[in-house]
Amino acid sequence: MGKGGTQSSSSAAAATSSQPISDGVLKKIVVAYTYVAIWIFLSFTVIVYNKYILDKKLYNWPFPISLTMIHMSFCASLAFFLVRVLRLVDLPSAMSTSLYISSVVPIGALYSLSLWLSNSAYIYLSVSFIQMLKALMPVAVYSIGVLLKKESYHSNTMLNMLSISLGVAVAAYGEARFDTWGVTLQIGAVAFEATRLVLIQILLTSKGISLNPITSLYYVAPCCLLFLSVPWLVVEYPLLRETSSFQFDWIIFGTNSLCAFALNLAVFLLVGKTSALTMNVAGVVKDWLLIAFSWSVIRDTVTPINLFGYGLAFLGVAYYNHAKLQGLKAKEAQRKVEGGGAGADHDEEKGRLLPDRDGDKRGDQQK
């Protein structure tokens, strides 16, 4: 009897495993991969497009503050249109004037600094090397989180952060076009972006306010414009005024800004239809594609030491993602037990494993 029961169970399992994928499941898979492909394409396009505009050997318009302000103006206008005119996106009811000043304004200041420095780095560094330096983002986020008491210190996690840092250091050692000022700019951008992401958790998420990419631009883009206008008036405006031959190219800057805004929409769709883990995996694929493109098309030099160092950093980031995912699953399992099984269909991957890397959200969304 026991043997017969075992055989029937095995047969049922085999029959279940051999069943074809339903049309509904297949459609969800196709849609998810379509969103991933769109996000990779747009993120890739924005990064390469910015590099093309800012690089002195290409379009030769080395004004990163101006470019960032063009992006912010375009994105703020479209976000206002979507929110206030078409009313396609709802604003959080808890957002008050005092909360905006105390929470959103500091986040906008950090965002403007991050975008300014990261775009400036494209003038001095190759696309491939910048992607390698961006691997330091989880190190910065975790370290700042510990300093601000948002993260708990764990020796194993810190050891993992050191391994990522070692990999990036090796990649920097093997960089053929190493530029100290460019590296300083990119590391500064990573530090400001990491601080911004931690402050979002402290100042907004902890108060029950959740912003999607569209509402984020609606609130943050005007702050960025305000803060960027100060260094722009001092640093770039005098130079632009002397460049009397420059004519604003509406096609170049219009399509560049449109790609930046479309990237924000793609982030909204990707996270909403898939998960944060999927976005991080897609980010890794995008980084390797950018490195390959930088080497094969732009003809940037990528050395074996570069790749070896980035490989070490990549393994560290992958392990960090895995550890965070396991932690999320453990918390979700505990929540289900304590809640008597309620919320069993909650997506365990919805928590953010790593900050978006082009600004990765937001890092790469405008960079």
Secondary structure, 3 states (H helix, E strand, C coil): CHHHHHHHHHHHHHHHHHCCCCHHHHHHHHHHHHHHHHHHHHHHHHHHHHHHHHCCCCCCCCCHHHHHHHHHHHHHHHHHHHHHHCCCCCCCCCCCHHHHHHHHHHHHHHHHHHHHHHHHHHHHCCHHHHHHHHHHHHHHHHHHHHHCCCCCCCHHHHHHHHHHHHHHHHHHHCCCCCCHHHHHHHHHHHHHHHHHHHHHHHHCHHHCCCCCHHHHHHHHHHHHHHHHHHHHHHHHHHHHHHCCCCCCCHHHHHHHHHHHHHHHHHHHHHHHHCCHHHHHHHHHHHHHHHHHHHHHCCCCCCCHHHHHHHHHHHHHHHHHHHHHHHHHHHHHHHHHHHCCCCCCCCCCCCCCCCCCCCCCCHHHHHC
